Amino acid sequence: MMLNSYYLPIQKPMSLAQRILGLNRSLRPDWELPAHVELLYPYSEASTWSAMEQFYHKYYGDELERVGIFGINPGRFGAGITGVPFTDPIRLEAECGITNDFAKKPELSSEFVYRVVNEWGGPGAFYGQFYIASLSPLGFTKDGKNYNYYDDKKLLRAVEPYIIHNIRAQIELGLSTRVALCMGQGQNMQYFEKLNQQHAFFESILPLPHPRWVMQYRRKRLGEFVTGYVDSLRLARKIILTAAFLITMALSVLAQADYVFWDGPIYTLEAPGAKVEALAVKGERIIFAGPWEEAQQLIGDSTRVVGLHGRTMLPGFTDAHVHPISGGLALMGCNLADIEQPDSMLAVLKNYAAAHPEKPWIQAYNFWLAAFPDGNPKKELLDSIIPGRPVYIVSSDAHSAWVNSRALELAGITASAPNPLNGLIERDERSGEPSGTLREEAMGLVEKLIPPHTPEELAEALRKGLEVANSVGVTNFIEASAREEYIETYLELARRQELTAHVSVSIYGDISKGQECVRQVLGLNEKYADQAPHPPGQMPDLAFGQVKLFMDGVVEGKTAAMLDNYHGDNHRGFPNASPDMAAAVITAFDKAGMQIHVHAIGDRGIRMTLDAFEQARKQNGLRDSRHHIAHLHVIHPDDIPRFRELDVIANFQALWATLEDTYMTDLNYPYLGAERVEWQYPIGTVARSGGRLAFGSDWDVSTMDPFDAMQVAVTRRGPDSVVREPWTPQHLVDVQMVVEGYTKGGAYLTFRENECGTLTVGKLADLIILGRDVFQCPKFELYQTQVLMTMFRGRVVYGGY
């Protein structure tokens, strides 16, 4: 929920007209308050609350429906955040060495503080229609000196998840609908403005006037009124002329748009079918979207006027699940993508090994698992072409690896080697020897032996990934699974200002490790969250606060967790954690304020994830979490309504919902059986049940091109030009729905709906120009759509015009 907020200045002097006309409103302060709201005031001693209530009734009672007097000045008590362990000043001193003598007054005992925080809501809580967000450094000392814990980044990071959790939970509960207020000034305001930029809780953070300022201002106005009346007459003409000059200059500057686009459909996506004739960009932002006649007033000598000539403009796309670094590495190495014949794969591998005699390991990417019977390629095929060096090749779904005998030997994988937890070593049915295919965690037995990539290689891979993203119109994405070396790569490019898309990083967490997983991920998030460059007044382009968990494997490897046995088999796959452990891990991350991103493929894996989200919600309360589940291959019909009920975002990879894919026809169909085949990728069914949608590519598992996936989503066939009846037509979506999922839906998922997702005045100029109108072209030609230009933050990062 986004709050509709009003601006409430700390001090607003009388207007010139009021002074001239003597409209002093009984010398009452001139702060403007909306009608039918509450005014809240945090004060340090409960004994003064009645006085404060009388004060606000006296000066605002005629305008306010009701006056609520709230709580404490949290600076007098400790960190003062609901749920923060340092609320008790005694513990604050004992554990942090921070002292507050005022907090030791008898009337401000720990019992009193506990009551304020736990019974009355406490600082950082809603009261009526206001949200009171407050930290105060006043009154603290440490080592005998004044202590400002805004300077203690470690302490702030420790309490910040509790603040975020509390705000989101209470917004979801609907406890505030009108006005957001932040107490105090200075660092307090700056801190909550920073949080708001990162998480978009409120439309604005507003200061609340202190009664002391009100009284001082009132006394001053009485003495200044007479002289002010005379001075205002003298200054009136000068002020009016100066204001007119400044307005003229401002309009002149505004008129110099950097770009004006026109002469083609410009879809703003603010509503279905919403279009404008022209759009203007200045600097990083959109400054105009409307009639061409009005847009011409913004054209100056330096403005680039771009005629679309019938081509289409849309907001930039969000890829909600993508692997840009690993995809870039594949482009830099031996990439087997789109090669579906074993002989052709072997030829490419042999040539690559011959061309790189210096490499101790031969690595390759994206082999087509369905090219081999049961998705189980044999080590002997690799031994025949590369006998001496170890070979490690990852399948296109990234859940299986194909290795040769030398790699198995180095890893110590023999017939007697046990399967690792959540992993599978495929074996010869007669001898029990490893066959050469490793599933899930078994892949790591070999992968850990391969020399790591250098930071320079990773940086170059990310640059290539960004180039691919921009070339298909992606200006915002979620890095789907980042270990520490990937995090450092993103930070390095962010510091160099080389990011050409907004990035939300999902930090990889191994759910099978239980609370150790939570500790590791939160540690990495704390380590890196404050290191990203932070543009003033907006979210950083590199955002943290998200964890990636794998609940299960994949259907084609029979490692996806299913509610019933695989067809013709006697096992159901396996989840990566027990239901209790999964729920405990997800609940802990939710409590810490993390956004949770889960890979779940099988109907049991998906149900376990939804169950865990439900438990987290019950235990921690509601908050604006925007948790999401990616892939969603097989959803049991009973679980489809739960996406709306739990407000979990369905993050689909729509390209996979087609029969024009041998993964589907040769592996998934035989393994699932007739009934479950109908439950695959139910995109439209989830949407019509009220679930939110977002779309991702999972590149380099499959193409990053959104238009291939769009065509599959709206036809359940292809992507190609052959017109066919849709497969599982009950799950179809229309073009509007899938475009909104790639734009508005993705922006919402990444907490950037105030910055991108629609072509709205004031938002960042993240936009794309297409060679065709996707809302008008035949559905079986959507995949042919080309991106002609991509603009990110008002800068062209791909193509031209």
HELIX and SHEET records of a PDB file:
HELIX    1   1 LEU A   16  LEU A   21  1                                   6    
HELIX    2   2 ARG A   25  LEU A   27  5                                   3    
HELIX    3   3 ALA A   46  THR A   48  5                                   3    
HELIX    4   4 TRP A   49  TYR A   60  1                                  12    
HELIX    5   5 PRO A   74  ARG A   76  5                                   3    
HELIX    6   6 PRO A   89  CYS A   96  1                                   8    
HELIX    7   7 ASP A  101  LYS A  104  5                                   4    
HELIX    8   8 PRO A  106  LEU A  108  5                                   3    
HELIX    9   9 SER A  110  ASN A  118  1                                   9    
HELIX   10  10 TYR A  149  ASP A  151  5                                   3    
HELIX   11  11 LYS A  153  GLU A  172  1                                  20    
HELIX   12  12 GLY A  186  HIS A  199  1                                  14    
HELIX   13  13 PRO A  211  LEU A  254  1                                  44    
HELIX   14  14 TRP A  292  ALA A  295  1                                   4    
HELIX   15  15 GLN A  296  LEU A  298  5                                   3    
HELIX   16  16 PRO A  324  MET A  332  1                                   9    
HELIX   17  17 PRO A  342  ALA A  355  1                                  14    
HELIX   18  18 LEU A  369  ALA A  371  5                                   3    
HELIX   19  19 PRO A  373  GLY A  375  5                                   3    
HELIX   20  20 LYS A  379  ASP A  383  1                                   5    
HELIX   21  21 SER A  405  ALA A  411  1                                   7    
HELIX   22  22 GLU A  441  MET A  443  5                                   3    
HELIX   23  23 GLY A  444  GLU A  447  1                                   4    
HELIX   24  24 PRO A  455  SER A  471  1                                  17    
HELIX   25  25 GLU A  484  ARG A  495  1                                  12    
HELIX   26  26 ILE A  511  LYS A  513  5                                   3    
HELIX   27  27 GLN A  515  TYR A  528  1                                  14    
HELIX   28  28 ALA A  529  GLN A  531  5                                   3    
HELIX   29  29 PRO A  579  LYS A  591  1                                  13    
HELIX   30  30 ASP A  603  ASN A  620  1                                  18    
HELIX   31  31 PRO A  637  ASP A  639  5                                   3    
HELIX   32  32 ARG A  642  LEU A  646  1                                   5    
HELIX   33  33 ALA A  654  TRP A  656  5                                   3    
HELIX   34  34 THR A  662  THR A  662  1                                   1    
HELIX   35  35 TYR A  663  ASN A  668  3                                   6    
HELIX   36  36 TYR A  669  LEU A  672  1                                   4    
HELIX   37  37 ALA A  674  VAL A  677  1                                   4    
HELIX   38  38 ILE A  683  ARG A  688  1                                   6    
HELIX   39  39 PRO A  706  THR A  715  1                                  10    
HELIX   40  40 PRO A  729  HIS A  731  5                                   3    
HELIX   41  41 VAL A  735  GLU A  740  1                                   6    
HELIX   42  42 GLY A  741  GLY A  745  3                                   5    
HELIX   43  43 GLY A  746  LEU A  749  1                                   4    
HELIX   44  44 LYS A  779  GLN A  784  5                                   6    
SHEET    1   A 4 ALA A 125  TYR A 127  0                                        
SHEET    2   A 4 PHE A 130  ALA A 133 -1                                        
SHEET    3   A 4 VAL A 179  CYS A 182  1                                        
SHEET    4   A 4 LEU A 206  PRO A 207  1                                        
SHEET    1   B 2 THR A 141  LYS A 142  0                                        
SHEET    2   B 2 LYS A 145  ASN A 146 -1                                        
SHEET    1   C 4 ARG A 285  GLY A 290  0                                        
SHEET    2   C 4 LYS A 275  LYS A 282 -1                                        
SHEET    3   C 4 TYR A 259  TYR A 267 -1                                        
SHEET    4   C 4 ARG A 304  GLY A 307  1                                        
SHEET    1   D 4 THR A 312  PRO A 315  0                                        
SHEET    2   D 4 LEU A 767  LEU A 770 -1                                        
SHEET    3   D 4 VAL A 787  PHE A 792 -1                                        
SHEET    4   D 4 ARG A 795  GLY A 799 -1                                        
SHEET    1   E 8 PHE A 317  VAL A 322  0                                        
SHEET    2   E 8 VAL A 474  ALA A 482  1                                        
SHEET    3   E 8 HIS A 502  GLY A 509  1                                        
SHEET    4   E 8 LEU A 542  PHE A 550  1                                        
SHEET    5   E 8 GLN A 595  ALA A 600  1                                        
SHEET    6   E 8 HIS A 628  HIS A 631  1                                        
SHEET    7   E 8 ILE A 649  PHE A 652  1                                        
SHEET    8   E 8 LEU A 693  PHE A 695  1                                        
SHEET    1   F 6 CYS A 334  ASN A 335  0                                        
SHEET    2   F 6 ILE A 362  PHE A 367  1                                        
SHEET    3   F 6 VAL A 391  SER A 395  1                                        
SHEET    4   F 6 SER A 400  VAL A 403 -1                                        
SHEET    5   F 6 PRO A 434  GLU A 440 -1                                        
SHEET    6   F 6 GLY A 423  ARG A 427 -1                                        
END                                                                             
